[in-house]
Amino acid sequence: MHDPREAIAAAIEDHGPIAFAEFMELALYGPGGFYATPPVGAGEQAAFVTSPHVHPIFGRLLGNAIREFWDLLGRPDPFRMSEIGAGDGTLARQLLEVLSDLPIRYTAIERSPGARDALASLEGIDVAEELSGEPHVALANELLDNLPFRRFRGDAEVFVGMDGDRFVEVVADGATYEDTVVPEGSLAFLDRLAAVLAPGYALLIDYGSAGVPGGPAHGYAAQRVVEDLLANPGRSDITVGVDFDLVERRATSLGLAVLGNVSQHDALRGLGFEAWTREELSRQARQLDERKGLDAVRTWSGRSRATILVDPVALGRHRWLVLGTTGLQAPSWLSG
């Protein structure tokens, strides 16, 4: 089995201390890296849990959003949709189920060869390594925060070098200790997106805020925060909050329109979360009336778990950024 430590050490030996973006690229996406083989980090038994793993209502409501994109685009046939960073395919399965009546051609995009092999076993999807093919809708759920970024302290860039067999930070003397980032990977992704997006929409879902330069960087392993990002490369995720102001400025400079940026709390409410909650309450009441106590408990448990999706201090704080090519209308759910 490959060990990313070897590739990182070889890079440092070859050309000296490396930028953190290069370290991150090798630690996450290189041979033996965190995302190199399934499981690819997300899920109840993995390093972190994303919205599709919390409850399938996420995929159902997101499907409502994609259905409106299809309507606004004039109902193209085929309807080309690309999910970038498709992971273990959980979201793909949810969306294909709820959108089964559409002429959808779904492409799951993953850099990891192991993840692509696993995705290839799912019925009804194409699998690719990179974004291409002029999709009508491009979807990225919790992707941008994992793309390689450079780190700075003041004006001094943080590099990664070696001290014996340990990886260490290399930064100019006297640098301040306020960690900021330059999201090279996210900006490159936007460049690619603008180049291939057909007349259509992009929906980028991630955590972060407007006008914040990204820090501090941190990791996740076994659903716990990892502070030391250099200690065990390939054994933890590496992430940083997304500066949505920067993303929007880059998208605009590339000719894409920023159609809306709302919290996941507001997006899911606009897509029908409260109506679903009422239906689940009614179903629970019927189950109790029919003396199906265990079923009622399961319904209550699922509904309770789903509230994490809209909790403003949990996943509800994520942002949903909608971009579109010139002349497209903003979807109705952006305004609630």
C-alpha positions in Angstrom: 0.0 0.0 0.0 1.3 3.5 -0.9 2.2 5.9 1.9 1.8 9.6 1.1 4.6 10.4 3.5 7.1 8.9 0.9 5.8 11.1 -1.9 5.9 14.2 0.3 9.4 13.4 1.5 10.6 12.8 -2.1 9.1 16.1 -3.2 10.9 18.0 -0.4 14.2 16.2 -1.2 13.8 17.1 -4.9 13.1 20.8 -4.6 13.2 21.8 -1.0 10.3 22.9 1.3 7.1 22.7 -0.6 4.0 24.9 -0.6 1.2 23.7 1.6 -1.0 23.3 -1.5 1.5 20.7 -2.8 1.6 18.9 0.6 -2.2 18.9 0.6 -2.4 17.6 -2.9 -0.2 14.6 -2.1 -1.8 14.0 1.4 -5.3 14.0 0.1 -5.2 12.9 -3.6 -1.8 11.3 -4.1 -1.1 7.5 -4.0 -2.3 6.3 -0.6 -3.8 9.7 0.2 -6.9 10.3 2.3 -9.2 10.3 -0.8 -7.3 7.7 -2.8 -9.4 4.7 -1.8 -12.9 4.2 -0.5 -14.3 4.9 2.0 -13.5 8.5 0.9 -14.1 10.2 4.2 -17.8 10.9 4.3 -20.4 8.7 6.1 -21.4 7.6 9.5 -18.4 5.3 10.0 -15.9 7.6 8.3 -14.0 10.8 9.1 -16.9 13.2 8.8 -20.7 13.2 8.0 -22.1 15.2 5.1 -25.8 16.2 4.6 -26.8 13.2 2.4 -25.6 10.8 5.1 -27.7 12.5 7.8 -31.1 11.8 6.2 -32.4 11.1 2.6 -34.7 14.1 2.8 -31.6 16.1 1.9 -31.4 14.5 -1.5 -35.2 14.6 -2.0 -35.3 18.4 -1.4 -32.2 19.0 -3.4 -33.9 17.1 -6.2 -36.7 19.7 -6.1 -34.0 22.4 -6.7 -32.6 20.5 -9.7 -36.0 19.8 -11.1 -36.6 23.6 -11.2 -33.3 24.1 -12.9 -34.5 21.6 -15.6 -37.8 23.6 -16.0 -36.0 26.9 -16.2 -33.6 25.5 -18.9 -36.6 24.5 -21.1 -36.6 20.8 -20.1 -33.6 19.6 -22.1 -33.5 16.0 -23.2 -31.1 14.6 -22.3 -30.6 16.6 -19.1 -26.9 16.5 -18.4 -26.0 16.7 -14.7 -22.5 16.4 -13.2 -21.8 15.9 -9.5 -18.2 16.8 -8.8 -16.7 15.1 -5.7 -19.4 12.3 -5.8 -17.7 10.4 -2.9 -19.4 7.1 -2.1 -22.4 7.8 -4.3 -24.9 8.4 -1.5 -26.2 11.7 -3.0 -26.2 10.3 -6.5 -28.5 7.4 -5.4 -30.8 9.8 -3.7 -31.1 12.2 -6.6 -31.5 9.5 -9.2 -34.4 8.1 -7.2 -36.2 11.4 -6.8 -35.5 12.5 -10.4 -36.2 9.1 -12.1 -38.9 10.7 -14.3 -36.5 13.1 -15.9 -34.4 12.3 -18.9 -31.3 12.7 -16.8 -27.8 11.7 -17.8 -25.9 11.7 -14.5 -22.1 11.9 -14.3 -20.3 11.3 -11.0 -16.9 12.9 -11.0 -14.1 11.7 -8.7 -10.3 12.0 -8.7 -9.9 8.9 -6.6 -9.5 5.7 -8.7 -10.9 3.7 -5.8 -13.9 5.9 -5.6 -14.5 5.8 -9.3 -14.4 2.0 -9.2 -17.0 2.0 -6.5 -19.2 4.5 -8.3 -19.0 2.4 -11.5 -21.1 -0.3 -9.7 -24.1 2.1 -9.4 -26.7 1.7 -12.0 -27.7 4.8 -14.1 -24.6 6.9 -13.8 -21.5 7.6 -15.9 -18.2 8.0 -14.0 -15.4 10.4 -14.9 -12.2 11.8 -13.5 -12.7 15.4 -14.3 -15.5 17.9 -15.2 -16.3 18.0 -18.9 -19.1 17.5 -21.4 -21.1 20.8 -21.1 -23.4 19.9 -18.2 -26.7 21.7 -17.8 -26.3 21.5 -14.0 -23.0 21.1 -12.1 -23.3 20.2 -8.4 -20.6 20.3 -5.8 -21.5 19.4 -2.2 -18.6 20.1 0.3 -15.9 20.1 -2.4 -14.4 23.5 -2.4 -13.2 23.3 1.3 -11.1 20.2 0.4 -9.3 21.6 -2.7 -5.6 22.5 -2.2 -4.8 25.9 -0.8 -1.7 27.9 0.1 -1.2 29.1 3.7 0.2 32.5 4.8 1.1 34.2 8.0 0.9 37.9 7.2 2.8 38.2 3.9 5.0 35.1 4.6 4.0 31.9 2.9 4.0 28.7 5.0 6.0 25.9 3.4 6.4 22.3 4.6 9.9 20.9 5.2 11.5 18.1 7.2 13.3 17.9 10.5 14.7 14.4 10.7 11.7 12.2 9.9 9.1 14.8 10.9 7.3 17.2 8.6 7.5 20.8 9.9 6.3 24.2 8.9 8.9 26.5 7.3 8.0 30.2 7.5 10.0 33.4 7.5 11.3 34.7 10.8 9.0 37.3 12.4 5.9 36.2 10.5 2.6 36.9 12.3 0.6 33.9 13.5 -2.7 34.8 11.9 -3.2 31.9 9.5 -4.9 32.8 6.1 -5.2 30.9 2.9 -5.3 31.4 -0.9 -7.6 28.8 -2.3 -5.8 27.9 -5.5 -7.7 24.7 -6.0 -11.1 26.4 -5.7 -10.2 29.1 -8.1 -8.9 26.6 -10.6 -12.1 24.7 -10.2 -14.2 27.8 -11.0 -12.0 28.4 -14.1 -12.8 24.9 -15.3 -16.5 25.2 -14.5 -16.9 28.4 -16.5 -15.1 26.8 -19.4 -17.3 23.8 -19.7 -20.8 24.8 -18.3 -23.4 24.7 -21.0 -26.2 27.2 -20.8 -27.0 26.1 -17.3 -26.5 26.3 -13.5 -23.9 25.5 -10.9 -24.9 24.8 -7.3 -22.0 24.9 -4.8 -22.7 23.8 -1.3 -20.1 24.3 1.4 -19.3 25.8 4.8 -17.8 29.2 5.1 -18.9 32.8 5.0 -18.7 36.1 3.1 -15.5 38.1 3.2 -13.6 35.8 5.5 -10.1 34.8 4.2 -10.4 31.2 5.1 -8.5 30.3 8.2 -7.8 28.4 10.3 -7.0 25.3 8.4 -7.8 22.0 10.2 -8.5 18.4 9.6 -11.0 15.6 10.5 -10.4 12.0 11.5 -12.9 9.8 13.1 -15.3 12.8 13.2 -12.9 14.7 15.4 -11.0 17.9 14.7 -7.3 17.4 13.9 -5.1 20.4 14.7 -1.7 19.1 13.6 -2.1 18.8 9.8 1.5 17.5 9.2 1.7 14.7 11.7 -0.1 11.9 9.7 -0.6 12.9 6.1 -3.2 10.7 4.4 -4.8 9.8 7.6 -7.1 12.8 8.0 -9.0 15.2 5.9 -7.7 18.8 5.4 -10.2 21.6 5.1 -10.8 25.3 5.5 -13.9 27.5 5.4 -14.8 28.9 1.9 -14.6 32.6 1.4 -17.7 33.0 -0.7 -17.0 36.7 -1.5 -13.8 35.6 -3.2 -15.6 32.7 -5.0 -18.3 35.1 -6.3 -15.8 37.6 -7.5 -13.9 34.9 -9.4 -17.2 33.5 -10.9 -18.3 37.0 -12.0 -14.9 37.7 -13.6 -15.3 34.5 -15.6 -18.7 35.6 -17.0 -21.0 33.6 -14.7 -23.9 35.3 -12.9 -24.3 35.1 -9.2 -28.0 34.3 -8.8 -28.1 33.8 -5.1 -26.3 32.8 -1.9 -28.4 31.5 1.0 -27.9 29.4 4.0 -28.8 25.7 3.9 -31.4 26.4 6.5 -33.2 28.9 4.2 -32.6 26.8 1.0 -34.2 23.6 2.5 -37.1 25.5 4.0 -37.7 27.1 0.6 -37.6 23.6 -1.0 -40.2 22.1 1.4 -38.5 21.0 4.6 -41.3 22.3 6.9 -44.1 20.6 4.8 -42.1 17.3 5.0 -41.8 17.8 8.8 -45.6 18.2 9.1 -46.1 15.1 7.0 -43.8 13.1 9.3 -45.6 14.3 12.4 -48.9 13.2 10.9 -47.4 9.8 10.0 -46.1 9.4 13.5 -49.6 10.2 14.9 -51.2 7.6 12.6 -48.6 5.0 13.6 -49.4 5.7 17.3 -53.1 5.4 16.6 -52.5 2.1 14.9 -50.4 0.9 17.9 -47.3 0.7 15.8 -45.1 2.1 18.5 -41.7 0.9 17.1 -42.6 2.5 13.7 -43.6 5.7 15.4 -40.3 5.8 17.3 -38.4 5.3 14.0 -40.3 8.2 12.4 -39.6 10.4 15.3 -35.9 9.5 15.3 -35.6 10.2 11.6 -37.3 13.5 11.8 -35.2 14.5 14.8 -32.0 13.6 12.9 -33.1 15.6 9.9 -33.3 18.8 11.9 -29.5 18.8 11.9 -29.8 19.7 8.2 -31.4 23.1 9.0 -29.9 23.8 12.4 -28.1 27.2 12.1 -25.3 26.0 14.3 -24.9 22.7 12.5 -25.3 21.8 8.8 -27.9 24.6 8.4 -25.1 27.1 8.4 -23.7 25.8 5.1 -24.1 28.2 2.2 -25.8 27.3 -1.1 -24.3 29.4 -3.9 -26.1 29.4 -7.3 -24.3 30.5 -10.4 -25.7 30.6 -13.9 -24.7 31.4 -17.4 -25.8 34.6 -19.0 -29.5 35.3 -19.1 -30.8 32.6 -16.8 -33.5 33.2 -14.2 -32.9 32.6 -10.5 -34.9 29.7 -9.1 -37.9 30.5 -6.9 -36.6 28.7 -3.8 -33.8 31.2 -3.4 -36.3 33.7 -2.1 -38.1 31.2 0.1 
